Amino acid sequence: MTINPSSTRMFAEAAESAAAVQRQLDLNAEAAERIGRKLRQLKPRFITTVARGSSDHAACYAKYLLETTTGLVTSSSGPSVVSIYGTALHLENSLCLLISQSGASPDLLAMAKAARKAGAFVVALVNVSHSPLASLADEVIELQAGPEISVAATKSFITSLTAVIQLLSHWLNDEKMADSLVQAPALLQQAWDCDWSPAIETIAGTRDLFVLGRGLGLGIAYEAALKLKEVCGMHAEAFSSAEVLHGPVAIAHGDFPVLVLAQNDACYPGISELVDNLAQRDVKLITAGIQHDRAINLPCPDGHSVIEPVLRIQSFYRLVNALSVRLGLDPDSPPYLSKVTSTI
């Protein structure tokens, strides 16, 4: 039976992202202000993020946003350091940011307990407000994504990104960042309406491709590559547009597809130079957020640089859903995967 791309749960849930972000703005302001005030008082020495899967890609975005705005070292901590190795942590006077859609994975719960015991201020970003993780944290920011049934996370990923922006805008009292969030629901709707279908046949004709991003866009590249694996069964690898030149670019030849996701910030000149470099090869170049006469240029709305990566992944979700259907697959039921993955 042929599936209509617009009839999938993945399509319906991703399409709800704009409304979910609006709910965040309406319902989370008080919590974000309270946590921001506590962080101004705490003056944390460093920040640790803890997450798995798509949530860890949101944590990658958070790392770049937090480091570039606060100057605080932000590192991703492997939950197995506590859950398997049993290491005693030293997190005094730090912020520990845990991100999870379900808030139920045992290793994240172990990490939350250990972080609090080690003296960290623990903040959980979760979609399930009554989850075990929420009960273990010092503070909780609800993602407000609503029920997400499709195995592939979409709106919960986007709301994880905007929750980080909302928290940081209150912590730093950054009016420009706060204004970018106010504009986000309308821009997300524009991003959803963008036609990325010209890229479908190019990607459908391969089993291997690169997804490139940098800075705030690196976590988005990771997320796009994961979705290509999950719902399309493709071998997609994400790289920083800087790191790809240190070896991996050697295999990008012979009509090898390369998807470049860019945002208009300090990374843009370097990404532009890389696109020029790739255009001289026999790769199939697809770009979003940057134009080149030898590329398939995908349409993108413009916004504040912290929002543009969020817009790119929203447009991508519609593309990858349609691509999965084009390949004869069901994006709602990828093989061997389940909605909640319990790791120890």
C-alpha positions as CSV (number, residue, x, y, z in Angstrom):
1,M,0.0,0.0,0.0
2,T,1.3,3.4,-1.0
3,I,1.6,5.9,1.9
4,N,0.7,9.5,1.5
5,P,3.6,11.5,3.0
6,S,1.1,13.9,4.7
7,S,-0.7,11.1,6.4
8,T,2.1,9.9,8.6
9,R,2.3,10.6,12.3
10,M,5.8,11.9,11.7
11,F,4.4,14.5,9.3
12,A,1.6,15.5,11.7
13,E,3.8,15.8,14.7
14,A,6.6,17.7,13.0
15,A,3.9,20.1,11.7
16,E,2.9,20.9,15.3
17,S,6.3,22.3,16.2
18,A,5.3,25.9,15.7
19,A,2.3,25.5,18.0
20,A,4.4,23.6,20.6
21,V,7.0,26.5,20.7
22,Q,4.2,28.9,21.2
23,R,3.0,26.9,24.2
24,Q,6.5,27.1,25.6
25,L,6.4,30.9,25.3
26,D,3.0,31.0,26.9
27,L,3.5,28.5,29.8
28,N,7.3,28.4,30.6
29,A,8.2,32.0,31.1
30,E,7.8,31.9,34.9
31,A,10.0,28.8,35.3
32,A,12.6,30.1,32.9
33,E,12.8,33.4,34.7
34,R,13.1,31.6,38.1
35,I,15.9,29.3,36.9
36,G,17.7,32.2,35.2
37,R,17.6,34.2,38.4
38,K,19.1,31.2,40.3
39,L,21.8,30.9,37.8
40,R,22.7,34.5,38.0
41,Q,23.1,34.0,41.8
42,L,25.0,30.7,41.5
43,K,27.5,31.9,38.8
44,P,28.3,28.3,37.8
45,R,31.9,27.5,37.1
46,F,31.1,25.2,34.2
47,I,28.2,23.4,32.5
48,T,27.6,19.7,31.9
49,T,25.0,18.3,29.5
50,V,23.6,14.8,29.7
51,A,21.5,13.2,27.0
52,R,21.1,10.4,24.5
53,G,20.0,10.2,20.8
54,S,18.3,13.3,19.4
55,S,18.4,14.9,22.8
56,D,22.2,14.7,22.7
57,H,22.1,16.5,19.4
58,A,20.1,19.2,21.1
59,A,22.8,19.2,23.8
60,C,25.4,19.8,21.1
61,Y,23.4,22.9,20.0
62,A,23.2,23.9,23.6
63,K,27.0,23.6,24.0
64,Y,27.7,26.0,21.3
65,L,25.0,28.5,22.3
66,L,26.1,28.4,26.0
67,E,29.8,28.6,25.3
68,T,29.5,31.5,22.8
69,T,27.2,33.5,25.1
70,T,28.4,32.8,28.6
71,G,32.1,31.9,28.0
72,L,31.6,28.9,30.3
73,V,33.1,25.5,29.3
74,T,30.2,23.2,28.4
75,S,30.9,19.5,28.1
76,S,28.8,16.4,27.3
77,S,29.1,13.8,30.1
78,G,28.7,10.2,29.3
79,P,26.0,8.7,31.6
80,S,27.9,5.4,31.7
81,V,30.6,7.2,33.7
82,V,28.1,6.9,36.6
83,S,25.7,4.1,35.6
84,I,28.4,1.5,34.6
85,Y,31.8,2.8,36.0
86,G,30.4,4.2,39.2
87,T,32.7,7.2,39.2
88,A,32.2,9.8,41.9
89,L,31.8,13.2,40.2
90,H,33.0,16.6,41.3
91,L,30.4,19.1,40.1
92,E,30.4,21.6,42.9
93,N,29.0,25.0,41.8
94,S,28.2,23.9,38.3
95,L,25.1,23.5,36.1
96,C,24.1,20.1,35.0
97,L,21.6,20.2,32.1
98,L,19.8,16.9,31.4
99,I,17.7,16.7,28.2
100,S,15.2,13.9,27.6
101,Q,11.9,13.4,25.8
102,S,10.7,10.6,28.1
103,G,12.7,11.3,31.2
104,A,12.8,7.5,31.9
105,S,16.1,6.2,30.8
106,P,17.9,4.5,33.7
107,D,21.3,5.9,32.9
108,L,20.0,9.5,32.8
109,L,18.3,8.9,36.2
110,A,21.5,7.6,37.7
111,M,23.3,10.7,36.3
112,A,20.8,13.1,37.8
113,K,21.1,11.5,41.2
114,A,24.9,11.5,41.0
115,A,25.0,15.1,39.8
116,R,22.9,16.4,42.7
117,K,25.0,14.4,45.2
118,A,28.1,15.9,43.6
119,G,26.9,19.5,44.2
120,A,25.5,20.5,40.8
121,F,22.4,22.5,40.2
122,V,20.4,20.0,38.1
123,V,18.0,21.3,35.5
124,A,15.9,18.8,33.4
125,L,14.4,19.6,30.1
126,V,11.7,16.9,29.6
127,N,8.5,16.4,27.7
128,V,6.8,14.2,30.3
129,S,6.3,16.4,33.3
130,H,5.6,13.5,35.7
131,S,8.6,11.5,34.6
132,P,11.2,10.1,37.1
133,L,13.8,12.5,35.7
134,A,11.6,15.5,36.5
135,S,11.2,14.3,40.1
136,L,15.0,14.1,40.5
137,A,15.9,17.5,39.2
138,D,16.3,20.8,41.1
139,E,14.3,22.5,38.4
140,V,12.3,21.4,35.4
141,I,11.5,23.1,32.1
142,E,8.7,21.2,30.3
143,L,9.2,21.0,26.6
144,Q,5.4,21.4,26.0
145,A,5.7,19.3,22.8
146,G,2.6,17.3,23.6
147,P,2.2,13.6,22.9
148,E,4.8,12.3,20.4
149,I,3.9,8.8,19.1
150,S,6.1,8.5,16.0
151,V,9.4,6.7,16.8
152,A,11.4,9.5,15.2
153,A,11.5,12.5,17.5
154,T,10.7,15.8,15.7
155,K,8.7,18.4,17.7
156,S,10.3,17.3,21.0
157,F,13.8,17.9,19.4
158,I,12.7,21.4,18.2
159,T,11.2,22.3,21.6
160,S,14.4,21.1,23.3
161,L,16.3,23.6,21.2
162,T,13.9,26.5,22.0
163,A,13.8,25.5,25.7
164,V,17.6,26.1,25.8
165,I,17.1,29.5,24.1
166,Q,14.3,30.4,26.5
167,L,16.4,29.5,29.5
168,L,19.5,31.3,28.3
169,S,17.6,34.5,27.3
170,H,16.2,34.7,30.9
171,W,19.6,33.8,32.5
172,L,21.4,36.6,30.5
173,N,18.5,39.0,30.2
174,D,19.2,39.0,26.5
175,E,16.4,40.9,24.8
176,K,17.5,40.1,21.3
177,M,17.5,36.4,22.0
178,A,14.1,36.7,23.7
179,D,12.7,38.5,20.6
180,S,14.0,35.8,18.4
181,L,11.9,33.3,20.3
182,V,8.8,35.4,19.9
183,Q,9.3,35.3,16.2
184,A,10.1,31.6,16.2
185,P,6.5,30.1,15.8
186,A,5.8,32.1,12.6
187,L,9.2,31.4,11.2
188,L,8.8,27.7,12.0
189,Q,5.6,27.6,10.0
190,Q,7.4,29.3,7.1
191,A,10.2,26.7,7.3
192,W,7.6,23.9,7.3
193,D,6.0,25.4,4.2
194,C,9.4,25.5,2.3
195,D,9.6,23.2,-0.7
196,W,12.7,21.0,-0.3
197,S,11.4,18.3,-2.7
198,P,14.0,19.1,-5.4
199,A,16.5,17.3,-3.1
200,I,14.5,14.1,-2.9
201,E,15.5,12.3,-6.1
202,T,19.2,13.2,-5.6
203,I,19.2,11.7,-2.1
204,A,17.0,8.8,-3.0
205,G,19.5,7.6,-5.5
206,T,22.2,6.9,-3.0
207,R,23.0,4.9,0.1
208,D,25.7,7.1,1.5
209,L,26.0,10.9,2.1
210,F,27.4,13.6,4.3
211,V,25.5,16.2,6.3
212,L,27.6,19.2,7.2
213,G,27.1,22.0,9.6
214,R,29.2,24.1,12.0
215,G,28.9,25.8,15.3
216,L,25.2,26.2,16.3
217,G,24.4,24.1,13.2
218,L,26.5,21.1,14.0
219,G,23.9,19.5,16.3
220,I,21.4,20.0,13.6
221,A,23.6,18.2,11.1
222,Y,23.9,15.3,13.6
223,E,20.1,15.2,13.9
224,A,19.5,15.2,10.2
225,A,22.0,12.4,9.7
226,L,20.3,10.4,12.4
227,K,16.9,10.8,10.8
228,L,18.3,9.6,7.5
229,K,19.5,6.5,9.2
230,E,16.3,6.0,11.3
231,V,13.5,6.5,8.7
232,C,15.4,6.1,5.4
233,G,17.9,3.3,6.2
234,M,20.7,5.4,4.7
235,H,24.3,5.6,5.8
236,A,24.4,9.3,6.5
237,E,27.4,10.8,8.4
238,A,27.4,14.3,10.0
239,F,30.6,16.3,10.2
240,S,31.6,19.8,11.1
241,S,32.3,21.7,7.9
242,A,35.8,22.2,9.3
243,E,36.5,18.6,10.4
244,V,35.3,17.1,7.1
245,L,38.5,18.5,5.5
246,H,40.6,16.5,7.9
247,G,40.2,13.2,6.1
248,P,36.5,12.3,5.5
249,V,36.2,14.6,2.4
250,A,38.4,12.1,0.5
251,I,35.5,9.8,-0.1
252,A,33.2,12.6,-1.4
253,H,33.5,12.0,-5.1
254,G,31.7,10.2,-7.9
255,D,28.3,12.0,-7.5
256,F,28.6,11.6,-3.7
257,P,25.7,13.7,-2.1
258,V,26.6,16.4,0.4
259,L,23.9,18.3,2.3
260,V,25.2,21.5,3.8
261,L,23.1,23.3,6.5
262,A,24.2,26.8,7.2
263,Q,23.2,29.7,9.5
264,N,24.2,33.3,9.0
265,D,26.6,33.8,11.9
266,A,30.4,33.9,12.3
267,C,30.6,30.4,10.8
268,Y,29.2,31.5,7.5
269,P,32.4,32.6,5.7
270,G,34.1,29.2,6.5
271,I,31.0,27.2,5.3
272,S,30.9,29.3,2.2
273,E,34.5,28.6,1.4
274,L,33.9,24.9,1.9
275,V,30.9,24.9,-0.4
276,D,33.2,26.5,-3.1
277,N,35.7,23.8,-2.5
278,L,33.1,21.0,-2.8
279,A,31.6,22.6,-5.9
280,Q,34.9,21.9,-7.7
281,R,34.4,18.2,-7.1
282,D,32.0,15.8,-8.8
283,V,29.7,15.7,-5.7
284,K,26.0,16.3,-5.7
285,L,25.9,19.4,-3.6
286,I,22.7,20.4,-1.7
287,T,22.6,23.6,0.3
288,A,20.2,25.2,2.8
289,G,21.0,28.7,4.1
290,I,23.7,29.3,1.5
291,Q,23.5,29.7,-2.3
292,H,25.8,28.3,-4.9
293,D,25.3,28.1,-8.7
294,R,26.5,24.4,-8.7
295,A,24.2,23.3,-5.9
296,I,20.6,22.4,-5.4
297,N,19.7,25.5,-3.3
298,L,16.8,24.8,-0.9
299,P,14.6,27.8,0.2
300,C,15.0,28.9,3.9
301,P,13.4,31.7,5.9
302,D,15.9,34.1,7.6
303,G,15.9,34.8,11.3
304,H,18.2,35.5,14.3
305,S,21.3,33.3,14.0
306,V,20.3,31.3,17.1
307,I,16.9,30.4,15.5
308,E,18.1,29.6,11.9
309,P,19.4,26.2,12.8
310,V,16.0,25.4,14.3
311,L,14.3,26.4,11.1
312,R,16.7,24.3,9.0
313,I,15.8,21.1,10.9
314,Q,12.1,21.9,10.7
315,S,12.3,22.1,6.9
316,F,14.4,18.9,6.9
317,Y,11.8,16.9,8.8
318,R,9.3,17.4,6.1
319,L,11.9,16.4,3.5
320,V,13.0,13.2,5.3
321,N,9.4,12.1,5.9
322,A,8.7,12.4,2.2
323,L,12.0,10.7,1.3
324,S,11.2,7.8,3.5
325,V,7.9,7.3,1.7
326,R,9.6,7.7,-1.6
327,L,11.8,4.8,-0.7
328,G,8.8,2.6,0.1
329,L,9.3,2.8,3.8
330,D,7.1,3.8,6.7
331,P,8.7,6.6,8.7
332,D,6.5,5.9,11.7
333,S,7.7,2.3,12.1
334,P,11.5,2.1,11.4
335,P,12.8,-1.5,11.9
336,Y,14.4,-2.5,15.2
337,L,13.6,0.8,17.0
338,S,11.2,1.8,19.8
339,K,10.0,5.1,21.1
340,V,11.7,4.8,24.5
341,T,15.2,3.3,24.6
342,S,16.3,2.2,28.1
343,T,20.1,2.2,28.5
344,I,22.0,1.5,31.6
